[in-house]
Each structure stands twice: as C-alpha cells, then as structure tokens.
Amino acid sequence: QVQEINQNRKMTEYILRLSQGHLLFTDDNGSCVLVDTGSPLSFHSSGEISIGGDTTSVPKSLLNVNADYITDNVGVRVEGLLGMDIIGRLGLLIDVPGGRLVFGYPTSGMRLLPSSVFMGYLLVDMTIRGEVVKVFLDTGAPVSYVSPYLTEDLTPIDTITDFNPLMPSDTFETSIFEFQASFDEEVFTMKAGNLPTLMQVTISILGVKGVVGMEIFKRKRVLVADGGVWVE
C-alpha cells in the first residue's frame, strides 16, 4: 500500500546546483532554495514554497535562521530552505552525480535501507571503521561528522572551520580525519570531523553517532520517501 501511494505521485524534475557543497534548486516561483534533509522544517522569505504545482505555506524563518543567514554561509543568494516536512511528504530523488532533483520519484525498483525518520530527522545505518552505527543523513552537511571515539586513535589530516546556527558564535573549528567506511555495502575512504561537544551530546541522546552528507550523496542516487532511504 505504501508503494502504491508513492507510484501515484506526480514526478517533477529540477536542475540541481552546488555552491560550497550545498544543494540548491530553483522552485516554481523562480527563487533559489537550499535542500536540507537535516532540517525537520522548511522556511522561505516569501512564506511559501512551490514545487510541481504543490504550494506549501511555510514560516519566513526558523529561530535565528533566515534567508540572509543561509545566503551569507552558502555563497549565493538563497531565499528559502527545503526541509523534511516537505521532502518527506513529496518524496525526493537526490541525484548529485546526474545533477538533478526529482520530486515524486517512485520507490518501485529501489531498495529500502535500514532507515527511519524520527521527529523530522532522517536516520540511516552505515558502517564506520567496522562498526554499524546510526547517523543523520543530511544534505545540508558539506562536511561530515562522527563521534570522537570513532577517530580518537587517528591523526588529523586537516583542520577546517564550519558553521552551525546552534553554536553561540555560529562558527566552529574541527580537525578532519580519514578512515574506511561503507554505505549500502559500498566501501570507501571517508573524511569527517568531530562535532562540538554541545552538538555531540545532543545527538548522542538519540543514539546517533554522526552527521553524514555529501560523503554519501556524491557517490550515488538516494531516494528519500515513505519514511526511509532508498537506493537502486
């Protein structure tokens, strides 16, 4: 029944653009929108987002995050953020290799991975250094992060500065580590940092061991639909 409902959705395709590792597209109103599976909610400076004839009323900001904040951190003018409230309802194929987003993409022919949506957050299992862990699958994360215990014996290969609106100063610095990981049984060399203590404690309460974004999406097409993550 779930798949039957999914097959009847109207498919609408958009060109996917990248800016500093962030996923962007132009909605039906001609405005630039950031795709963020790491956000339970959407917002837009106009108060609505239109996709494939489906118009959704949304807030004009979320707490201290608005269009200006996103624009300052992404490098191009962005008017809104598309979160899991709309993505989860419409279903979305995120095809970074193909440079496209397809809303309403059917789950037929796709495989459902061990995954779920909890309180608007997208969770999926992956293997990091031989351990199966649960992570947030977050298109809004150009840089991935894992729990410190997974990298405590490794030597950093780099240091970067990232941003997060939950941090008092917005920005934070982290070391970057390199290690073996696998997603859907595909083994690859992953690069990730460690989250600041405040954010790490927050996700640990949910049993989550990391936040993974472009490390996954740049490798394969991923469908977010019907409360889970699907792959070919």
C-alpha positions in Angstrom: 0.0 0.0 0.0 2.8 2.4 0.8 4.5 1.8 -2.6 1.2 2.1 -4.4 0.6 5.5 -2.9 4.2 6.5 -3.9 3.7 5.4 -7.5 0.8 7.8 -7.9 2.8 10.9 -7.1 3.4 13.5 -9.8 7.1 13.4 -10.8 8.7 16.9 -11.2 12.4 17.3 -12.1 14.7 20.2 -11.3 18.3 21.1 -12.1 20.5 20.6 -9.1 23.2 23.2 -8.4 26.0 23.1 -6.0 27.5 26.0 -4.0 30.3 25.3 -1.5 28.9 21.8 -1.2 25.3 22.8 -0.6 22.5 21.5 -2.8 20.3 24.2 -4.4 17.5 24.4 -7.0 15.1 27.0 -8.3 11.5 26.4 -7.2 8.4 27.2 -9.3 8.4 30.8 -8.1 11.9 31.3 -9.5 13.6 31.6 -6.2 16.8 29.7 -5.1 16.1 27.1 -2.3 18.6 25.1 -0.2 17.8 21.3 0.1 18.3 20.3 3.7 17.3 16.8 4.9 19.0 17.7 8.2 16.2 20.2 9.0 12.8 18.9 10.1 11.1 22.1 8.9 11.2 24.4 5.8 11.1 28.2 5.5 11.1 30.8 2.8 11.3 34.6 2.8 8.0 34.8 0.9 6.2 32.4 3.3 5.7 29.7 0.7 7.5 27.1 -1.4 6.1 25.9 -4.7 7.2 22.5 -6.3 5.5 20.8 -9.2 2.3 22.8 -8.7 2.3 22.0 -4.9 2.4 25.2 -2.9 3.2 24.9 0.8 2.8 27.7 3.3 6.0 27.9 5.5 7.5 30.2 8.1 9.7 33.1 6.9 12.4 32.0 9.2 13.3 29.3 11.8 14.5 30.7 15.1 17.6 32.7 14.2 18.0 31.2 10.7 16.6 33.1 7.7 17.3 33.7 4.1 20.1 36.2 4.8 21.8 33.8 7.2 21.8 31.0 4.6 23.0 33.4 1.9 25.9 34.5 4.0 27.1 31.0 4.6 26.4 29.4 1.2 27.9 32.0 -1.1 24.9 32.7 -3.4 21.5 34.4 -2.8 19.1 31.9 -1.3 15.5 32.7 -0.4 14.5 29.5 1.4 15.3 26.1 2.9 13.5 22.9 2.0 13.3 20.6 5.0 12.0 17.1 5.8 8.4 18.3 6.3 8.0 18.9 2.5 10.7 16.4 1.3 9.1 13.6 3.3 5.6 14.3 2.0 6.5 14.7 -1.7 9.4 12.2 -1.8 12.7 13.2 -3.4 15.3 11.5 -5.5 18.6 13.3 -4.9 20.8 12.6 -7.9 24.0 14.6 -7.4 26.0 12.6 -10.0 23.3 13.4 -12.5 22.8 17.0 -11.4 19.1 16.7 -10.8 16.4 16.5 -8.1 13.2 14.5 -8.9 10.2 15.0 -6.6 7.6 12.2 -6.5 10.1 9.6 -7.7 8.6 6.1 -7.3 10.1 3.5 -4.9 9.5 0.7 -7.4 12.8 -0.7 -8.4 14.5 0.8 -5.4 15.7 -1.0 -2.2 14.8 0.3 1.3 17.8 0.6 3.5 17.7 0.3 7.4 16.5 3.8 8.0 13.7 5.9 9.5 12.5 9.4 10.2 12.4 10.4 13.8 11.0 13.8 14.9 11.6 15.0 11.4 15.3 13.8 11.3 16.4 11.3 8.6 18.3 8.4 10.1 20.2 5.6 8.3 22.7 2.9 9.2 26.2 2.8 7.8 29.5 1.1 8.8 32.3 3.2 10.1 35.6 1.6 10.8 33.9 -1.8 11.1 31.1 -0.7 13.4 27.5 -0.4 12.2 26.2 3.0 13.5 23.2 5.2 13.1 23.8 8.6 11.5 21.8 11.6 10.4 21.7 11.7 6.6 22.0 15.4 6.0 22.2 17.1 2.6 22.9 20.3 4.4 26.3 19.0 5.6 29.1 19.5 3.1 31.4 18.3 5.8 30.5 15.0 7.6 31.0 14.4 11.4 31.3 11.3 13.6 31.5 10.7 17.3 35.0 11.4 18.7 35.5 7.8 19.9 35.5 6.7 16.3 38.5 8.8 15.5 40.4 9.1 18.8 43.3 6.9 17.6 43.7 8.7 14.3 46.0 11.6 13.3 44.2 14.6 11.7 44.8 15.3 8.0 43.4 18.8 8.0 41.6 21.4 10.0 38.5 23.4 8.8 36.1 26.0 10.0 32.3 25.2 9.6 29.1 26.9 10.7 26.0 25.9 12.6 23.2 28.2 13.9 23.0 26.2 17.2 26.5 27.3 18.2 26.9 30.6 20.2 29.4 32.0 17.7 27.8 30.3 14.6 31.2 29.0 13.5 33.5 26.3 15.0 36.8 24.6 14.1 37.3 20.9 13.8 40.1 18.5 12.8 39.4 16.3 9.8 40.2 12.6 9.8 40.3 9.9 7.1 39.1 6.3 7.6 37.3 3.4 6.0 33.5 3.4 5.9 30.7 1.8 3.9 27.2 2.7 2.9 24.9 0.1 1.3 27.9 -2.3 1.3 30.0 0.1 -0.9 33.4 0.6 0.9 35.1 4.0 0.5 37.6 6.3 2.2 35.6 8.8 4.3 36.7 12.2 5.6 34.9 13.6 8.6 35.4 15.8 11.6 34.1 15.8 15.2 31.1 17.8 16.3 31.4 20.4 19.1 30.7 18.9 22.5 27.2 20.6 22.8 26.0 19.2 19.5 27.6 15.8 20.1 25.8 15.4 23.4 22.5 16.3 21.8 22.7 13.7 19.0 24.1 11.0 21.4 20.9 11.1 23.4 19.2 9.7 20.3 21.9 7.0 19.9 23.2 8.8 16.7 27.0 8.6 16.0 27.4 11.1 13.3 26.0 13.5 10.7 26.8 12.4 7.1 26.1 14.4 4.0 27.9 14.8 0.7 30.2 11.9 1.5 27.2 9.7 0.6 25.3 11.9 -2.0 28.2 12.5 -4.3 28.6 8.7 -4.7 25.1 7.5 -5.5 21.5 8.5 -6.2 19.4 8.4 -3.0 15.6 8.5 -2.7 14.1 9.9 0.4 10.4 8.7 0.5 7.8 7.0 2.6 9.7 7.4 5.9 13.0 6.0 4.8 16.0 5.9 2.5 16.0 4.0 -0.8 18.8 3.2 -3.3 19.0 1.3 -6.6 
